[in-house]
Amino acid sequence: MPDPSPAVSASEPEHGMPALRELIANRSEAERERVEAAYRFARDAHAGVIRKSGEPYITHPVAVAVILAKLGMDTDSLMAGLLHDTVEDVDGVTFEIIEENFGPDVRRIVEGETKVSKLSKQGNQQAELREAGRDMQAENLRQMLIAMTVDLRIIVVKLADRLHNMRTLGSMKPEKQQRIARETMEIFAPLAHRLGIGRIKWELEDLSFRYLHPEAYDY
């Protein structure tokens, strides 16, 4: 299990953390240290894993946390952004371990975001059957809206996750780009609109249009 306590080596790349530190510089020392602990845990959990883009995987959760910080989200949300893929992707990391190290609120957000991600993946598995896929996507939306009633932060973290994935979608195969862009346009952009997060809505729509209608986008 990753240890949240070790300090970051001065010679180690920090994968975007300087930007996050600058954004949270006005928060209390205790809050900043909680974010650092979540970063160290996520960094160690994803050690050696590379994204399709060729970057270390940890660059993704750090980028998600940066998006959340720019939205002014609370410290638990930033920590959940850093940790959101650890349980789903890393053997030996459980929701209980997240709660033990970072508290029940962070666990609730990570657990909720993980459930939403699994629903999204199930919808993508049905994408070749478009009508069935649309039914699955509609059910995904209903489930996400239900999750919002438990903790709105779950959906905001998921939107930040999707936004960074859309920003780096160019490294995916064309058919996957199409599926993810379509889902983003049909589900995630409208969710951002419902939450009043205009900056995310517009960027999600713009990025989706780029992959769904490349000729019109370039024109």
Buried (B, 14 or more C-beta within 10 A) or exposed (E): BBEBEEEEEEEEEBBBBEBBBEBBEEBEEEBBEBBBBBBBBBBBBBEEEEBEBEBBBBBBBBBBBBBBBEBEBBBBBBBBBBBBBBBBEBEEBEBEBBBEBBEEBBBBBBBBBBBBBEBBEEBBEBBEEEEEBBEBBEEBBEBBEEBBEEBEBBBBBBBBBBBBBBBBBEEBEEEBBBBBBBBBBBBBBBBBBEBEBEEBBEBBBEBBBBBBEEEEEEE
